[in-house]
Each structure stands twice: as C-alpha cells, then as structure tokens.
C-alpha cells in the first residue's frame, strides 16, 4: 500500500540524487531506506530508479510517483500549517453582524488595521439592522455581533464596549433649542428623521416614545447619518443620534443637541460572541481593538 513515507522517499531521492544522501535527509539509515524502497518495488513489481546511475535516474514509475509527491506533499504541509494556526488561534473565520448604523464610521478604519495583523483570518461585515443578527450568532452563521439590544441566551456572552447618551438634534433657532431636555410629547409636533429599520430597533421609539404611547408627527427615513444631519440643518425635521457621533462632526457643531428626558436617554454598545468560540485569540483581539478604538474616538 502506498503511504506518505513513500512519497517523502521518492522526493528525497530525486532531490539528493543518491540513496545515502536521501537517507540522511530523512534521518534514516541507508539500510532502512533501501529496505523501504525494495518493499515498495516488490509490492508493485517494478523499479523506481536505475541502480547504477549517478545521480539516480528515475524510471517512468518513479517519475509518476514523484509527480504525485510534488502535488500531495505541499498540500499536506499547508494543511498541517493551517491546523496549527487554528490551534494557535492565528487563523479562522470572523463574520461580523452590525446592528448599529453609526458604528461603521469607526469600525471600518479599525478593520483595515486588524487585517494587516491577522492575515489568515477570513473577515467580513454584514449590515444586520433588518435581520436577526443575534439569532444568526446562535446558529453560528455569524461569529460576532455589535449590538445595543442584547437578548438572553445561554449560548451568548456580551462584552460591554461603552455607554453613550442619545441626543435630539434640532435646527438652529428651533422652538425646542432652548430646552434643557424634551419630553415624549414634544416630539408629537415634529418630523422625526431616522434610519429605515424597525422601530423596535430604535431607542427613541422603544424606550422614549412607545412607553408614553406617543408618535412623532411624521417619520422620514434616511440611510446615511450625514444626510440626516444635513436634513436637520435645512429644517426638514429632527433626529436622535449618539452624542459622541454629533460631537465628532465639527461641521454640524452649530446644531443644538437636547437631552431626551430629565436624566437623558442612555444606551450601551456590546460585542456579542458565541460561548463556543469567544476565546479564539483573533476574536479576543478584535474586541480589544474595538474597545480601544471606541475609547480613542470618544476622547477626540
């Protein structure tokens, strides 16, 4: 039966040109290697090389076996290296679901730096605002989810990234601009500009308006955060955004921001991982880099 050792033997014979040198390369005695060759030749009743040639000349059978060795051995070496990388946490898959429109501003630049370090990690990011990202994480279709809406599950762990305040952004000279905070009833006279997602994914509805049983006068959707701020600037409505995001946009610094409720409306951003894979080094490092990036971003 043809074995891996036979492929290594024929490769060594072709590279070294003699049984003595091939035996040294394989850390074998000459007699042991000769015995192995004779067994293989006897099994198939053929010769692998011309005995009296110097350097060795492979027969047609020997060349066929060498071609197989040249195709198979590199693949086996690569597979072994891949398995070792997996064991060390240097290689793997990191599919990320993002339930946060405003996260992409700091996430994408961070991903570029991460990929320069973890070259063998297959990383991809999907916008999961209209999907059940956490359910996909439970089903292992995703490996990490960035969310502010954790659900209870013994299969998931949550890593707190940072807490942030949501603020109402209004046009200059707006009737609400001088208020220290707004009540839900204040928004019933306003056009609320928000992302085109389910209301149960937006804190302004879920935790501010809905508990009071109130709705804004009208709702206008926008995919882009900067466009939402421009619409507010042009007096097309008001919007609710993280304070850190508004503070990071100096071109809109003139727009007033107002607290939602006397105590403000606060939320926490989490990195959710599956319990079976959260200790993978490349996942741990991604979460650490994400937390550091956010901390740096919020201090700007």
C-alpha distance (Angstrom), angle and dihedral (degrees) to the residues before:
residue distance angle dihedral
X1 . . .
X2 3.78 . .
X3 3.81 111.5 .
X4 3.78 137.8 -175.4
X5 3.81 90.8 -104.3
X6 3.81 89.5 60.6
X7 3.80 91.4 56.0
X8 3.80 90.4 50.0
X9 3.81 89.8 48.3
X10 3.81 96.0 52.5
X11 3.80 90.3 45.9
X12 3.81 91.3 51.7
X13 3.81 91.5 47.4
X14 3.80 91.2 51.8
X15 3.80 93.1 46.3
X16 3.82 98.6 43.4
X17 3.81 100.4 34.5
X18 3.82 96.3 -140.5
X19 3.79 141.0 60.8
X20 3.83 92.0 -122.0
X21 3.80 94.5 54.2
X22 3.81 92.7 41.4
X23 3.82 90.1 52.4
X24 3.82 90.5 51.9
X25 3.81 91.1 49.3
X26 3.80 90.5 51.4
X27 3.83 92.9 43.9
X28 3.81 90.9 -118.8
X29 3.78 134.5 124.6
X30 3.79 117.1 -104.3
X31 3.80 91.3 -116.8
X32 3.82 92.7 52.0
X33 3.77 92.0 50.2
X34 3.81 92.5 45.8
X35 3.80 89.7 50.9
X36 3.80 90.9 51.2
X37 3.81 91.6 50.5
X38 3.82 92.8 48.6
X39 3.81 91.0 50.2
X40 3.81 91.6 51.9
X41 3.82 92.7 46.5
X42 3.81 90.5 47.4
X43 3.81 91.9 50.5
X44 3.80 92.6 56.8
X45 3.84 96.8 26.4
X46 3.79 94.6 -126.4
X47 3.81 141.9 102.9
X48 3.80 123.3 -109.1
X49 3.82 97.4 -162.5
X50 3.80 143.0 2.1
X51 3.79 107.8 -90.6
X52 3.81 98.5 -148.8
X53 3.79 97.3 46.1
X54 3.82 121.6 107.9
X55 2.94 112.4 -134.9
X56 3.79 96.0 25.5
X57 3.79 116.9 -95.7
X58 3.78 114.0 -150.7
X59 3.79 120.0 -135.6
X60 3.80 121.2 -132.2
X61 3.81 88.2 -92.0
X62 3.80 90.3 49.7
X63 3.82 91.7 49.8
X64 3.81 90.6 50.3
X65 3.78 90.7 51.5
X66 3.84 90.8 46.4
X67 3.80 91.1 52.5
X68 3.79 89.2 52.9
X69 3.80 90.4 48.9
X70 3.80 91.6 50.6
X71 3.81 90.5 52.5
X72 3.79 99.5 40.6
X73 3.81 105.8 36.9
X74 3.83 96.8 58.5
X75 3.81 89.7 49.0
X76 3.79 91.1 50.6
X77 3.80 90.8 47.9
X78 3.80 90.5 50.8
X79 3.80 91.5 47.7
X80 3.79 90.5 50.5
X81 3.80 91.7 49.4
X82 3.80 90.1 48.2
X83 3.81 92.1 51.1
X84 3.79 90.5 48.9
X85 3.81 90.0 49.5
X86 3.80 90.0 50.6
X87 3.80 90.0 50.0
X88 3.80 90.5 51.1
X89 3.80 92.4 44.4
X90 3.80 92.6 -116.6
X91 3.77 95.9 120.6
X92 3.77 134.3 38.3
X93 3.78 146.1 94.8
X94 3.79 126.4 -61.1
X95 3.79 111.9 -177.4
X96 3.80 109.7 174.8
X97 3.78 128.1 -160.0
X98 3.81 116.5 -158.6
X99 3.80 121.3 -155.5
X100 3.79 92.9 178.7
X101 3.81 126.7 81.4
X102 3.79 93.6 -164.8
X103 3.82 93.4 52.0
X104 3.79 94.9 75.8
X105 3.82 92.7 72.6
X106 3.81 93.2 68.5
X107 3.82 98.8 20.4
X108 3.80 101.0 63.5
X109 3.85 96.7 52.0
X110 3.80 88.7 47.8
X111 3.81 91.3 51.4
X112 3.80 91.1 56.6
X113 3.79 91.1 56.7
X114 3.80 92.1 44.0
X115 3.80 92.6 53.7
X116 3.79 91.1 53.5
X117 3.81 88.1 61.9
X118 3.81 101.8 35.8
X119 3.79 98.5 46.0
X120 3.81 94.7 163.7
X121 3.80 97.6 50.2
X122 3.81 113.2 103.0
X123 3.80 101.0 -138.5
X124 3.78 128.6 -176.1
X125 3.81 134.8 162.4
X126 3.78 126.3 -148.5
X127 3.79 128.7 -169.6
X128 3.80 102.1 -121.6
X129 3.78 100.9 177.4
X130 3.79 92.8 117.1
X131 3.80 96.8 36.2
X132 3.77 137.4 69.7
X133 3.78 95.5 -102.9
X134 3.80 95.4 170.3
X135 3.80 91.1 51.2
X136 3.81 88.4 51.0
X137 3.79 87.5 51.4
X138 3.81 90.7 52.6
X139 3.82 88.7 50.7
X140 3.83 89.4 48.7
X141 3.80 92.7 -118.7
X142 3.81 85.8 122.5
X143 3.79 129.5 34.2
X144 3.80 101.0 -156.6
X145 3.81 135.0 14.3
X146 3.80 128.0 -162.0
X147 3.78 106.8 -148.6
X148 3.78 145.3 148.5
X149 3.83 92.1 -157.7
X150 3.81 108.2 71.7
X151 3.79 119.7 -173.8
X152 3.77 125.5 -155.6
X153 3.80 113.3 -101.1
X154 3.79 132.7 144.5
X155 3.81 87.1 -142.8
X156 3.80 94.9 61.3
X157 3.77 135.1 67.0
X158 3.79 124.3 -164.6
X159 3.79 125.7 -145.9
X160 3.81 113.3 -161.7
X161 3.80 110.8 -130.7
X162 3.80 101.7 178.6
X163 3.79 144.6 -42.2
X164 3.78 120.0 -117.6
X165 3.79 140.4 -179.1
X166 3.78 123.4 -122.9
X167 3.80 116.0 -140.2
X168 3.77 134.8 -166.8
X169 3.81 110.8 -119.0
X170 3.81 114.5 -152.4
X171 3.83 135.9 175.4
X172 3.80 121.5 -93.2
X173 3.83 111.5 -83.4
X174 3.81 91.0 15.1
X175 3.80 115.0 157.9
X176 3.83 90.1 -114.9
X177 3.82 95.1 46.8
X178 3.81 95.4 94.7
X179 3.80 95.6 49.3
X180 3.81 119.1 104.6
X181 3.78 89.6 -144.4
X182 3.79 138.6 -4.0
X183 3.78 131.1 -130.0
X184 3.83 124.0 -140.1
X185 3.81 89.2 -104.0
X186 3.82 89.8 61.7
X187 3.80 90.2 66.7
X188 3.80 94.5 54.3
X189 3.81 88.1 82.3
X190 3.80 95.0 47.7
X191 3.79 139.5 83.5
X192 3.79 103.8 -123.8
X193 3.80 114.4 -148.5
X194 3.80 111.7 -154.0
X195 3.79 143.7 150.8
X196 3.82 117.1 -76.3
X197 3.80 95.5 -106.0
X198 3.77 136.6 111.4
X199 3.80 112.1 -68.2
X200 3.80 90.2 -125.7
X201 3.80 87.5 68.3
X202 3.81 93.7 55.9
X203 3.81 118.0 79.7
X204 3.80 93.2 -151.7
X205 3.80 88.1 66.2
X206 3.80 101.6 29.5
X207 3.79 98.0 45.5
X208 3.80 105.6 19.6
X209 3.81 115.4 27.9
X210 3.80 103.7 24.2
X211 3.84 96.1 53.7
X212 3.81 87.0 55.7
X213 3.80 91.5 46.9
X214 3.81 91.2 -122.3
X215 3.80 137.1 131.2
X216 3.80 132.8 -160.6
X217 3.79 118.1 -105.5
X218 3.80 89.4 -108.7
X219 3.79 139.8 -9.4
X220 3.79 125.5 -135.1
X221 3.79 122.0 -173.7
X222 3.78 129.0 -143.8
X223 3.81 129.3 173.8
X224 3.81 95.6 -155.1
X225 3.79 125.9 67.6
X226 3.80 93.7 -149.7
X227 3.80 90.5 51.7
X228 3.80 89.9 52.1
X229 3.80 89.7 54.8
X230 3.79 91.7 46.8
X231 3.80 90.5 51.3
X232 3.80 89.4 52.8
X233 3.80 90.1 48.5
X234 3.82 90.0 53.0
X235 3.82 90.1 50.8
X236 3.79 95.3 -111.6
X237 3.80 92.7 131.4
X238 3.81 144.7 -58.4
X239 3.81 131.2 -80.3
X240 3.79 140.8 -164.5
X241 3.80 118.0 -128.9
X242 3.80 137.8 158.0
X243 3.80 110.2 -81.7
X244 3.81 91.0 -131.3
X245 3.79 90.1 58.1
X246 3.80 94.0 49.4
X247 3.82 90.3 47.1
X248 3.80 90.2 53.0
X249 3.82 92.4 59.7
X250 3.83 107.6 73.6
X251 3.82 92.5 179.4
X252 3.81 88.0 67.9
X253 3.80 97.2 40.3
X254 3.81 90.2 111.9
X255 3.81 91.9 65.7
X256 3.83 113.3 96.6
X257 3.80 118.9 -120.1
X258 3.79 121.1 -156.7
X259 3.80 133.3 -165.2
X260 3.79 117.9 -109.1
X261 3.78 102.4 -128.2
X262 3.79 127.2 -12.8
X263 3.82 93.2 -74.0
X264 3.78 94.5 38.4
X265 3.79 128.2 -119.6
X266 3.81 110.8 -84.7
X267 3.76 132.4 -175.4
X268 3.80 138.0 179.0
X269 3.78 127.2 -134.8
X270 3.81 117.0 -141.6
X271 3.77 138.0 -170.3
X272 3.80 106.7 -139.9
X273 3.81 120.4 -157.4
X274 3.78 135.6 177.1
X275 3.80 113.0 -105.5
X276 3.81 90.6 -128.3
X277 3.80 95.4 60.6
X278 3.78 108.8 21.0
X279 3.83 93.5 102.9
X280 3.79 93.3 60.2
X281 3.83 104.9 123.3
X282 3.80 93.6 -130.9
X283 3.82 90.7 53.6
X284 3.81 93.0 45.7
X285 3.80 90.2 49.8
X286 3.81 92.3 48.4
X287 3.81 91.1 53.8
X288 3.83 91.2 46.9
X289 3.80 92.1 49.5
X290 3.79 90.7 46.3
X291 3.80 92.5 52.1
X292 3.82 91.5 47.3
X293 3.80 91.6 47.6
X294 3.79 91.7 51.3
X295 3.79 92.4 47.1
X296 3.82 90.7 51.2
X297 3.81 91.4 44.7
X298 3.80 93.1 51.4
X299 3.82 92.2 50.6
X300 3.79 93.2 56.9
